[in-house]
Amino acid sequence: MFTINELIARDDVLFVVNHSGGKDSQAQMIEVLRHVPARRVLVVHADLGRVEWSGTRELAEQQARDAGCDFEVAQAIWADGSLKDFVALVRDRHAKRPDAPAFPSSSCRNCTSDLKRGPIEKVIKRYMKTHGYKLVVNCIGLRAQESDGREKLEPFVYENTNLNKKGQPKSKLCAAGRKAWTWLPIHKLTTAEVFAMISTEGQKPHWAYEAGNERVSCVFCIMGSIPTAKNNWGGDIVNGARHRPELFAELAALEDEVGYTLHMSRKTLRELVAEAELKQAA
C-alpha cells in the first residue's frame, strides 16, 4: 500500500482538508499546501449553524479562496430533508433513550459523527464522483498534545485497516472503487507551534482565541476548558456564556429538560459560570 509521500507525488489523488475554522484546521491546511498543489486540495467545512462561533465558516472559506482551493460546505440533514442541529440531536437522543445521557460524551461523540464526519463524507463522495477521483486522503487537524487518546493515533492510516466492531471500515469513503487514507498532518505539533505557523504565513487565527478561548468550533463544547486555579477567568464555557448569552440560556434550559449535563465535568453550565464568577470575586 502507498505511503503518504507516494500519494503526494501522484497526480490522481484528492486531498481533503476538514476545516472547522479553528487554529488546528488552519495550521494543517498550511502544512498540506506545503506538499500538495492547491488544485488537488478540497476544503470542507461542516456548518454547525447557530451553535458554532461566528466567523468559523468565513475563515475556512477565505483561507481556501486565498490559496486557490475548492471550498464546500457540509450540513447534516434529517430523513425528511430538514436541517439537523445540535439541540435537535440531543432532543432526539433523549426521546429514544430517556434513561441514557442525552448529550455527547468523549466516548460517544455522536455530535462529531452526525454533524461533521457523516455530512463531510457525503460531500467528498460527491466531489470525487464529479471530478473523477478514486483515491482520497482525508486530512484532519488532530494533535497528540490534546489528549492521551489522540497521542495514540496513527498519523497516517489506510481506512480499510481501520475497522469498527463489526469488522467494517469506519469510513464510508472506501466503497464503489474508492480508496481512502486518513492523514494527521500536524499530529506532532504543540499549541505554540500551531500559532507560530499561522503567524509565519501572515494569517490570523479566529478572533475567539484573542477573546480567551482555547478551542474554537462549537461555542459550548463537551470538552471546552472550564475554571481552574490557573484559569480564573473561566475558560471556553464561560467565554461562550459572555459572548453568546442567548445560546447559554437555551442550552442551560436544555440540560434541565433532559436531566443531564452538557459538559464532561458533569457540572451544569450554570454551575461552571457561577464557579468562575466566585473565583474572579475572590
C-alpha positions in Angstrom: 0.0 0.0 0.0 1.1 3.6 -0.6 3.0 5.9 1.8 1.9 9.5 2.3 4.8 10.7 0.2 3.8 8.4 -2.7 0.3 9.7 -2.6 1.5 13.3 -2.6 3.6 12.5 -5.6 0.7 11.1 -7.6 -1.5 13.4 -9.7 -4.7 11.4 -9.3 -5.1 11.7 -5.5 -7.5 14.2 -3.9 -6.6 15.7 -0.5 -9.4 16.9 1.6 -8.9 19.4 4.4 -11.5 19.2 7.2 -11.7 22.8 8.3 -13.6 23.8 11.5 -12.3 27.4 11.4 -10.1 26.6 14.4 -6.3 27.0 14.8 -5.5 23.3 14.2 -7.5 23.3 10.9 -5.9 26.5 9.8 -2.4 25.1 10.6 -3.0 21.7 9.0 -4.2 23.4 5.8 -0.9 25.4 5.7 1.0 22.2 6.1 -0.9 20.3 3.5 -0.4 23.1 0.9 3.4 22.9 1.5 3.3 19.4 -0.1 0.2 19.3 -2.3 -0.8 21.6 -5.2 -3.9 23.7 -4.4 -5.7 22.3 -7.5 -5.8 18.8 -5.7 -7.0 20.2 -2.4 -10.6 20.4 -1.4 -11.5 22.3 1.8 -14.7 21.2 3.5 -16.4 23.0 6.4 -19.1 21.3 8.4 -21.6 24.1 9.1 -23.0 23.6 12.7 -25.3 26.6 12.4 -26.1 28.7 15.5 -24.1 26.6 17.9 -20.7 27.4 16.3 -18.6 30.5 16.8 -19.4 33.3 14.3 -16.8 33.6 11.6 -15.6 30.0 11.5 -17.1 29.3 8.1 -15.9 32.6 6.8 -12.3 32.0 8.0 -12.2 28.5 6.4 -13.6 29.8 3.1 -11.3 32.8 3.0 -8.2 30.6 3.6 -9.4 28.2 0.8 -10.1 31.1 -1.6 -6.7 32.8 -0.9 -4.9 29.5 -1.6 -6.9 28.8 -4.7 -8.6 25.6 -3.4 -12.1 24.5 -4.0 -14.4 25.0 -0.9 -17.5 23.1 0.0 -19.9 23.3 3.0 -21.4 20.2 4.6 -24.6 20.2 6.6 -26.4 17.4 8.5 -29.9 16.6 7.2 -32.7 14.6 8.8 -34.5 12.0 6.7 -37.3 14.5 5.9 -34.8 16.9 4.4 -34.8 19.4 7.3 -31.5 20.6 8.8 -30.1 18.7 11.8 -28.5 20.7 14.6 -27.0 20.0 18.0 -30.1 20.9 20.0 -32.3 18.7 17.8 -29.7 15.9 18.1 -29.8 16.0 21.9 -33.6 16.0 22.0 -33.9 13.1 19.5 -31.5 11.0 21.6 -33.4 11.8 24.8 -36.7 10.9 23.2 -35.3 7.5 22.1 -33.4 6.7 25.3 -34.7 8.9 28.1 -32.8 6.8 30.7 -29.4 7.4 29.0 -27.3 10.6 28.8 -28.7 12.8 26.1 -25.5 14.9 25.4 -22.5 13.5 23.6 -19.5 12.3 25.6 -15.8 11.7 25.0 -16.6 8.0 24.4 -19.7 8.6 22.3 -19.3 11.7 20.2 -22.3 11.4 18.0 -22.1 15.2 17.5 -18.9 14.6 15.5 -20.2 11.6 13.6 -23.7 13.0 12.9 -22.9 16.7 12.4 -19.4 16.6 11.0 -17.9 13.3 9.7 -21.0 11.9 8.1 -22.0 15.1 6.1 -18.4 15.7 5.2 -18.1 12.2 3.7 -21.1 12.8 1.6 -19.6 16.0 0.2 -16.3 14.2 -0.5 -18.0 11.3 -2.3 -20.0 13.7 -4.5 -16.9 15.7 -5.3 -14.8 12.6 -6.1 -17.5 11.4 -8.5 -17.9 14.7 -10.2 -14.1 15.2 -10.7 -13.2 11.6 -11.4 -11.1 10.8 -8.3 -10.8 7.3 -6.9 -8.1 7.9 -4.3 -8.5 10.4 -1.4 -6.5 11.4 1.6 -8.8 12.8 4.3 -6.8 15.4 6.3 -7.7 16.1 9.9 -6.1 18.5 12.4 -5.9 16.3 15.4 -2.8 16.7 17.6 -1.1 14.3 20.1 -0.8 17.1 22.7 -4.6 17.4 23.0 -5.3 14.1 24.8 -3.9 10.6 25.6 -6.3 9.1 23.1 -5.1 11.4 20.3 -1.5 10.8 21.2 -2.0 7.1 20.4 -3.5 7.8 16.9 -1.5 6.7 13.9 -0.7 9.9 11.8 -1.3 8.0 8.6 -3.7 5.1 8.1 -5.4 3.3 5.2 -9.1 3.3 6.0 -9.6 -0.4 5.2 -7.3 -1.2 8.2 -9.3 1.0 10.5 -12.3 -1.3 11.3 -15.3 -0.9 13.6 -16.6 -3.6 15.9 -18.4 -5.3 13.0 -15.2 -5.5 11.0 -16.3 -2.9 8.5 -14.3 0.2 7.5 -15.2 3.2 9.7 -15.0 5.4 6.7 -17.7 5.1 4.1 -15.3 6.6 1.6 -13.9 3.1 0.9 -16.6 1.8 -1.4 -17.6 1.9 -5.1 -14.0 1.5 -6.1 -12.7 4.4 -3.9 -9.7 4.0 -1.7 -9.2 6.4 1.3 -6.5 7.3 3.8 -6.6 9.4 6.9 -3.7 11.8 7.5 -3.0 13.9 10.6 -0.5 16.5 9.1 0.2 18.3 12.4 -0.1 15.4 14.8 3.2 16.2 16.5 2.9 20.0 16.7 2.4 21.8 20.0 -0.2 24.6 20.5 2.6 27.2 20.4 3.9 25.7 17.2 0.5 25.9 15.6 0.0 29.6 16.4 3.6 30.2 15.2 2.9 28.5 11.9 -0.2 30.6 11.3 1.7 33.8 12.2 4.6 32.9 9.9 2.2 32.6 7.0 0.9 36.1 7.6 -2.5 34.8 8.7 -4.6 35.4 11.8 -6.4 32.8 13.9 -10.1 33.0 14.7 -11.0 36.0 16.8 -12.2 33.9 19.7 -8.7 32.9 20.6 -7.8 36.5 21.3 -11.0 36.7 23.3 -9.7 33.9 25.6 -10.8 30.6 24.1 -8.6 27.5 23.9 -10.9 25.7 21.4 -13.0 27.0 18.6 -15.8 25.2 16.9 -18.9 24.8 19.0 -19.4 27.7 21.4 -20.3 25.2 24.1 -18.2 22.0 23.6 -18.4 19.0 25.9 -14.6 19.3 26.2 -14.4 23.1 26.5 -12.0 24.4 29.1 -13.5 25.3 32.5 -12.4 27.4 35.6 -9.2 26.1 37.2 -6.6 27.5 39.6 -4.6 28.6 36.6 -7.5 29.8 34.7 -9.5 32.2 36.9 -11.2 34.0 34.1 -13.2 30.8 33.3 -12.2 29.2 30.1 -14.2 28.3 26.9 -17.5 27.7 28.6 -17.6 30.9 30.5 -16.3 32.8 27.5 -19.1 31.3 25.5 -21.6 32.5 28.0 -20.2 36.0 27.8 -20.4 36.2 24.1 -23.5 34.2 23.4 -25.8 34.6 26.4 -28.9 33.6 24.4 -27.3 30.3 23.4 -26.1 29.7 27.0 -29.7 30.2 28.3 -31.0 27.8 25.7 -28.5 25.1 26.5 -28.9 25.5 30.2 -32.6 25.1 29.8 -32.0 22.0 27.6 -29.9 20.5 30.5 -33.0 21.0 32.7 -35.2 19.5 30.1 -33.3 16.2 29.5 -31.9 15.9 33.0 -28.2 15.6 32.0 -25.2 18.0 31.8 -23.6 19.1 28.6 -20.0 19.3 29.9 -17.9 16.2 30.6 -17.2 17.6 34.1 -20.8 16.7 34.9 -21.4 20.2 36.2 -24.2 22.2 34.7 -23.4 25.2 32.6 -24.9 27.4 35.3 -22.6 25.9 37.9 -19.5 26.4 35.7 -20.2 30.0 35.2 -21.0 30.6 38.9 -17.7 29.0 39.8 -15.9 31.4 37.5 -17.7 34.4 39.0 -16.7 33.3 42.5 -13.1 32.8 41.5 -13.0 36.3 40.0 -14.6 37.8 43.0 -12.0 36.2 45.3 
